[in-house]
């Protein structure tokens, strides 16, 4: 089957480590199922894998890339994938246990024509979502949903600042925040990126590190070093900074005095639970939200999508599509999680 994969990571030149070629089809173990993929979305995690930087230092190689996907079961049922695979026997928040992973870490990923997936990770795809849109809802939209609805403590009418305008998590935060009744402010490094944020519904946009009219209730921090001082300066007393990324580096300075004097809460966040993913899909469906997709390419042209992400030329999610048809059979979808409709 056709797949995008890594055989020898290259930290200095991750694109040199990307291979698009043939790989064996996945084996299906007990409690797992076979999915013919129609789309998979690109995440920063995939670039890290090419560089050799992953959650699991014992990454088995070669490894098929991709955390998120959508496609069909062998009986034709349209499905989407929850990306987080908890450690065996773990109960509770999936990402709080040792040994959790996502597709492309301990098991082959979704940038392929077929994938094997645990039954609990396979959910029915809502009728209003295309395969590309459903694939986009995985890692980044789940991350954004947990940031906003679980970690931030925000209520409708609150003001949130999104640091960064055009990445997958940023565009998801803008769309989700607006639908949830928040006042959404966004910083962006270029006029084009700020214009994208405004098209997605942002109420105001600002240049990176520009002074704001007033302090905000919460900051959604995905950039790291380049914007950290700005985030700390412009969050209100007793406000919250939710941190999920460090695309500009991980060496921020902190005004510790302000942290405790003004009782600012800083909370890290990563991915989300299966229940949050289900609620995300329900929220997107009930609010008729279509995830922002900035680039859609055939899997054979995956290198162009990776190059765009590596160069920061994003305008929402980057998605790869597959053309292989499902091998329909008489097998049923018994055991698959079908809560979303």
Secondary structure, 3 states (H helix, E strand, C coil): CEEEEECCCCCCCHHHHEEEEECCCCCCCCCEEEEEEEEEEECHHHHHHHHCCCCCCCCCCCEECCCEEEEEECCCCEEEECCEECCCCCCCCHHHCCCCEECCCCCCCCCECEEEEEHHHEEECCCCCCHHHHHHCCHHHHHHHHHHHHHCCCCCCCEEEEECCCCHHHHHHHHHHHHCCCEEEEEECCHHHHHHHHHCCCCEEEECCCCCCCCEEEEEECCCCCCHHHHHHHEEEEEEEEECCCCCCCCCCCCHHHHHHCCCEEEECCCCCHHHHHHHHHHHHHCCCCCCEEEEEEHHHHHHHHHHHHCCCCCCEEEEECCCCCCCCCCCCCCCECCCC
